[in-house]
Amino acid sequence: MPFYQRLGLEMPTNTSDTEAETFDTDKLALLVSETPAMVSFHFGCPPTQVVEALKGAGIVVAATATMVSEAIALEKTGVDVVVAQGWAAGGHRGSFETNFEEVGVGTFALVPQICDSVDCLVAAAGGIGDGRGIAACRVLGADAVWMGTAFLTCTKAPITKVHRKALLSAKDTDTHLSRAFSGRPCRARKTPFSIQMAEGRPILPEFPLMYNYSSPIKKHGIALDDLNN
Ligand SMILES: Cc1cc2nc3c(=O)[nH]c(=O)nc-3n(C[C@H](O)[C@H](O)[C@H](O)COP(=O)(O)O)c2cc1C
């Protein structure tokens, strides 16, 4: 891969194992015994029995939808809150019924349609940066907002100096949807690596295996205090 050569990095040797964990009965038991105030699911529709077990323990259950049909499917499982994740949202897409290349509904269009389609609580997510966005989402019908990127520059957020700098200097066009970091579509800051991985849409390893390939490049950037590699 030209990136490893150019940056003088070793090729990753672990090209099959991954460290990602999946949700299983042990984790469910742990949550039910620890009873956090809320549990949220982001990569799919949790089984009804899981939602019932969590709610039975007094835990509020939230899950992400990126289109109306996903919101309806989530409501059927009994979740308390649907997080309506618009196209602008930072981080991974919570889509589970669609391919992200085909469906990308903006927050402003998605939130009222989901509010009109489900009876459970709706939290709006995606591109909300301050009180103006919160007020707008409340007018669109959302019961709450679900913000991510805006909190990353808080003093207690455990991000690196170089990421903080990049966030604070970011422009409106500096992000894109990319599979280059994890193998799953994720809104991230554009880098030469993510741009090249998007060109020609090469078939990349599936989530989470792609982390094994992207992590050395990310670590190199952090070490050099320069994400433009
Ligand atoms: C760096 C980062 C990490 C995230 N990690 C998670 C996560 O682990 N679980 C989750 O449900 N959502 C995660 N999200 C997505 C948020 O829940 C939310 O959909 C998104 O941040 C909203 O858009 P905004 O970043 O424009 O506010 C993450 C978002 C970012 C930016």
The ligand as an ORCA input file, in Angstrom:
! r2SCAN-3c Opt
* xyz 0 1
  C     -16.146     10.914     17.538
  C     -17.559     10.387     17.600
  C     -17.796      9.156     18.199
  C     -19.089      8.649     18.267
  N     -19.300      7.449     18.873
  C     -20.559      7.008     19.053
  C     -20.811      5.813     19.781
  O     -19.899      5.149     20.270
  N     -22.098      5.415     19.934
  C     -23.134      6.129     19.399
  O     -24.294      5.759     19.590
  N     -22.917      7.236     18.677
  C     -21.669      7.704     18.499
  N     -21.455      8.846     17.785
  C     -22.556      9.463     17.010
  C     -23.426     10.355     17.874
  O     -24.246      9.527     18.673
  C     -24.333     11.248     17.039
  O     -25.111     10.522     16.113
  C     -23.589     12.312     16.282
  O     -22.451     12.735     16.970
  C     -24.503     13.497     16.069
  O     -23.962     14.393     15.146
  P     -22.963     15.604     15.534
  O     -21.627     14.968     15.736
  O     -23.025     16.456     14.316
  O     -23.470     16.240     16.778
  C     -20.176      9.385     17.708
  C     -19.913     10.619     17.112
  C     -18.626     11.139     17.058
  C     -18.399     12.470     16.412
*
